[in-house]
Amino acid sequence: MSNDTLAERDSHDTITDSVRKRLEEDIRQGRLRPGDAMDVKAVSERFAISRTPAKEALLQLAAAGLVTFVPRRGAVVKRLEPLEVFGMLEVLAVLESEAARLCARRMELSQRRALSATQLQAALAVEQDDIAAYTSLNLALHDHIYKGAANAYLEEQIVRIRERLAAYRPVSFERPGRMRASHREHEAIVKAIVNGDEPDAHKAMFEHITVGGTAQAELMLKYNSTSE
C-alpha cells in the first residue's frame, strides 16, 4: 500500500470517527431520540462528506448498540425492549456501586476536588432548570467516579452499558422532579466518596441507580409506546 493510500485511509478514518462522535453526542444530549432516522444520505449531506464514511460511522454506532438498521428507513436510533432495559439497569447498579466504593478508597485528592466542583456546577444547572447542562454534568460526574475507581476493566463494562442507555437519559430528566432528585442523590454519593466512606458510597450509588434507573425505565417504556 502506497504512502498516499495510507494517508487517504487515515484521513477517512478521522472523518468517520469525528462523525460517529458527533452523532453519539446528539444521542446522549437527546437531539436524536429513539426511533429517529439517520440514513446515509442525510448524514453525508449534514456533514458534507461522502457516503462511505457516513455509512461506516452508522455501522460503528450499530456495533455499539446505539442504532439499528430498519428496512426502507435505514439507520434509526435504537429502541430498547423492556427486558433489555431492566437487565442492563440491574447490572449497572451492581457495577456502579462497586465503582463508588473503590472510588472512596482510591480516589486522589485532586480527583475528589474535581468531583466536588462538578457537583457544584450541577447545582447551578438544576437551579436554572437546564436539562442539557445537567445531562452533560451528570456524565462528567459519573466519569470522575469511574476514573477514581482506578479499575479500567470495571470502567469499560459500565461505559458500555451506559452507551446503550444514552439515548434515553435526557428523556429521564424531563420527568418532573427527577433532575433535582438526581442531584440530591449525587450529593450523598459525593459526600461519601470525599469522606472516604466505602459502605456509604456503595449504598448511595446503589440507591441512586436503582431509584433513578426505575424512573428512567418507566419513562423509556412510555416513550417507546407513544413513539410507535
Disulfide bonds with the S-S distance in Angstrom:
none
